[in-house]
Amino acid sequence: MLPRQKYDLGFSIENIVYFELLCRGYQVNIGKSGNTEVDFVAHRQDACCYFQVTADMTSEETFSREMRPLESIRDNYEKTILTLDRFTAGNYNGIKVINVIDWLLNP
């Protein structure tokens, strides 16, 4: 939540998602999978969900970087990437890519 020297849209979106997860009743942590980081590991009762958050996934480099941590997790819990772009939405081998505004409006 601390301000950065230069505005970072992705950082702002992460904060919004973090607080929304808390409002939805999740306990939220940051996760590590090998050398990669999962933005949020959200627990509620016996359920667990993984979230990556990015402003835009249209570049191949960003798409790969955001998918990699979730692809390395070998359990069957829900894996979601939240993004502002509407071009990459879909399901990629069980990893859902959802527009963050749609996600916020549909709890």
N, C-alpha and C positions, 0 to 999 in steps of 0.2 A: 504494500500500500504506500510505500514511500515514493515520493516523486523522483523522477529521473532527470538527469541533466537535459536530455533531449526527449521529446514526446515519443512514446512507443505504443502504437495502436494495439499490438498483440498483448502487451503487458496490461493495458486497460481492459481488454476483453477477458484475460485470465482472471483479473480481479472480479469482474462482473460474474463470471461463471462460478468462481469460488464462493462468493456470497450467495448466489442462487442455490448452489448445492447445500449450503448450510440451511437456508430457508426451507429447502425440501426435506430436511431432516437427516441429512447424511453427516457422518463423521468423515472429514476430509484430510488426506495426507498426500505428500509427494512420494512418488515411487521411483525405484531404480530397477532397471532390468539390464544386467550386464554393464556396459559402458554408457547406456542411454538412460534418459530420465523420462518418466511418465508424469505429465503435468499434475494430474489428480487421480488418486485412488480413493473412491468414495464407498463407504460402508454404511449400510442401514439394515438393521436386524441381521439376517443371515446372508444378505445379498452384497455383492461387491461389483462395482463398475469402474472402468478405466476411462479417463478422458484426456485427450490431447486438445489443445486450443491454439489456433493460429488465425491471423487476420486473413491470409490468402494462401491457397494451396495450388494455384494454377501453374506455378513453375515446377518442372520435374524434380529439381533439387529439393524444394520445400516439401513436395508430396512424399518423396522417399524419406526425408528426415522425420516427418511426422508419423509415417506409417511404421517405420523400423521398430520403435520401442513396443508398439502394440503387437506387431507380428512376432516378436520374440517371446511373448507371454503365452505359455502353453496350457492355460486353463480355459474353461468354457464360460467365464463371466463376460458380460457385455463390454464391448470395446467401442468407443465413439470418438470421432474427431469433430470438433465444433469449429466452424470457420465462417467468415463473413461472405466469402464468395459463394455463388450459386451454381458454378460450373462444374465443381467436382463432387457434388452430392451424389450419394449412391451407397452401395454395399460392395466392399472389396474383400473377398474371402472372409466374410463375417465381421469386418470392421465397418461400422456405419459412419458415413461422412454426412453431417447435417449442418444446415445453415444455423448459426447460433441464434439469430433472431427468431426463426421458427421454433427452435428448441425452448427459448425463453417464453414464448407465447403458448406453448403446448406442454404444460407440466406433466 
